Amino acid sequence: MSAKLVHDGLYLSFASIAVSGLFIGGLYYIGVRQGFLLEGIVGFYEIAVTVSYYLIGIHILVALYHRLLRDHVSSVTVPFLWE
């Protein structure tokens, strides 16, 4: 359950980064250099990046934890480690 939540959060944050980055680029392209809309999208972008950093960190820590437990959770995604 929590693994799915972290993975879904990663996918959502990565997609949010891409989409909001495209919006920011589009606004700059049409000449919008300041304003409430641009600041809001940049703020959303910054939040998505920060959330993705935390989720990546959680993902790495939990992967290392399961690797140290040797409970073969890693064998699902990286089978050559267990051969």
N, C-alpha and C positions, 0 to 999 in steps of 0.2 A: 504494500500500500504506500509506504513512504518513498520507496524507490520510484514508483510511478509518479508520485507527486513531484519529486525532484526532477525527473526526466521531463515531465510535462512542463514544469516551470522553466527548465533550460530551453526547451523548444519555443515556448511562448516568449521568453525574454530575447532569444536570438532573432525571432521573427519581428518582434517589436523594434529591436535595434535597426534591422534592415529597413522596415517600412518607415519608421520615423526619420531615418537617415535620408531616405529617398524624398520624403516630404520637405525636409530641411534643404536639400539640394535643389528641389523644385522651386521652393520659395526664393532661394538666392538667385536661381536662374531667371525668374520673372521680376527680379529687382527688389524683393522684400528683404531688407537688411536689418530691420528692427520692428518691434511691435509686440503686442500681446500674443498674437497667434504664433509667431516665431519663438518667443520666449517659452510659451507653453509646450510646444513640440520639443524644443531643446531640453526643457525640464523633464519631459517624459522620456526622452532619449537617455538622459543622465541617470534617471531612476532605473531604466531597463538595463543599462550597463552595470550599475552597482549591484542590482539583483543577480545578474548573471555571474558577476565575480563571486558573490557569496555562494551561489548554487554550485559553481565549479569547485570552490573550496570544500563545500560539504561533500560533493561527489568524490573528490580525491581522498578526503579523510576516511570516508566510509569504505571506499575501495581498498585503501591500505589496511583498515581495520579487518575487513573480511579476508584479506590476504594473510594477515598475521594470525587470524583464527584458523586458517587452513580449512575452511568449511566448504570449499569448492564452489562458492558463489561466482568466483572469477572464471571458472571453467565454462560458464554459459556464454560469456562474451569473448574470452581469450583462451580457447581450448588448447593452443599449443603450449601453454605454460604447464599443463598437467600431463603431457605425453611423456 
